[in-house]
Amino acid sequence: MSTNAENVQRERIEAAKIIEASSNSLRMQLYVVTSIAQNMELVKQNIPAHLTYLKELENQNVLFGAGPMWTDDGQFFEGDGLMILRANSPEHAREIAAADPMHASDARTFTVRPWLLNDGSITIRITLSEPQRAVL
């Protein structure tokens, strides 16, 4: 069931209080960029430049993760994507996102939300004798 956000008052807690309460967790400040397709033809045209840009961000240690988003049933790509960035501020994250060819070309619009990575687990396996890698 969806609700009109304008009519709902949501309780708010200051971010600093959440950060303080998370003292035993990682507390890594990241920024989630949700990228929504506006024109699938432009999305397809901008994929090579977009991937080059992501590689640049990766090399600069700015890109934490990125990838396409599927439809809710997991069966189709409608041009949407998601990036998680390391940035100094929400404004800095918006600058990085705005420079993405997908956004600069108006193929996609985007929103940026700060996200505090607290919990989880990452296991990485690298096989030196073969070009294999896995995130478990």
Secondary structure, DSSP 8 states (H G I E B T S, - for coil): ----GGG-------HHHHHHHTTTS--EEEEEEEEEES-HHHHHHHHHHHHHHHHHHHHTT-EEEEEEEE-TTSS-EEEEEEEEE--SSHHHHHHHHHTSHHHHTTSEEEEEEEEEE------EEEETTTTEEEE-
